[in-house]
Structure formats: C-alpha cells, structure tokens
C-alpha cells in the first residue's frame, strides 16, 4: 500500500536542497533534437499534493496544477486537490472549472493534472489522464500543460521528490521536472494539517478547496 511508502517520507529527518532556476537540473534540455517541456514545482504545491496522497493512502488521488508559463515550460505554484473516490464525468468538469477560476484570480492558469495510484507498484498513468490533459490544453490557449505522477515506489527515497512529469501532445512523454521536496511536508503531516479535496467539498460546501491552512502553516 502507499501507506508504508508515505511513512518513509513522514519519518525522514531532513530534506534535500531546493532546486532553483539557476541549477543545472532546472535548465530546459534537449533529447534527440526535440525540446522537452520543463516543469518546476514550488513548496506550496508539492506540500498540498503529498498531503493529499498521504491523507488517502488507500486510494488513488488526483487534482489540478496551477501556474504560469516559463518559456517552454511551466512554473507550478499551487494545486487544487480533486478526488479520492474517482474523478468522473460532471464532477471532474465542475472541479476543473473551480480550478480555472481560482487560477485566474491569481493571474495563473490550470497548467497540469497530478495523480497518484492506490497501489505500491502501479506506475501507470490513469487511463483518463490524456483526455484530462487534452481538455486542459484546449483551455490553455497554446500554453504548456503537463501531467505529474506521484510514484509510490520512489517515496522510499528521502532525496527523491517522487514526481514524474509527462508532456507532449498526449502528455505521455517523460519530461524533466525540478521540484522542491521539503521537510515542511513532514512537519505539516505531523501537525495534522489536512487538505480539502473536491470530494470533501461536495459533501460540505463550507470546506475551502483553496486550502489556506496549508499556506498558513508554511508561512508560520
């Protein structure tokens, strides 16, 4: 189960250094003469994604990435947690619309989709991920869109952010990602900070999908 893998991250004592735009690992690179889309993920977005996965370790989870275009890639600065009971049909469209409105309020756009499988060894993208990415790309007006997958297997390594980035026309081609794995996630989980996803919001509309508690914890 993912629970055992998340436990590695919850008990680690330190975090890797944050990657920045000046690091060689952050630079856009080329393979076979083709430019690969680059994504960077900041601490707030990363913390929300990992808290979402930890909170529902027995489920597949997903959500939307918010950010800004940076050259050929995207800078992801926030996420809207989507579902832990399955993302289907009208609920997915409604959640996407909320994410778009929340992004626009911050002068951002919905630049990606994130997901984590329910099973430890499941490294496959959800079958619906390409169609979700295609819909986001259509709304993005030509700006880059990526899919981020949280790898359950890689959570065992505290120096690994455990994210795989996909881009390309069908968002199924590996792309470079610069991320900020952070000890703040460990502290937030230990303090009982929880995220509200769209499933929870559907049950109680008073629960805030923007999850200001996470940002407040990181700023404290």
NORMO-V954913 format. One record per helix or strand. SS is the DSSP state (a for helix, b for strand). FROM is the first residue (numbers start at 1). TO is the last residue. If there is no record, write none. Layout:
SS,FROM,TO
SS,FROM,TO
//
This chain:
a,2,11
a,24,26
b,30,31
b,34,35
b,39,41
a,43,55
b,61,70
b,73,83
a,89,105
b,109,116
a,129,139
b,146,150
a,153,156
b,163,167
b,173,175
b,177,179
a,183,190
a,198,203
a,212,219
//
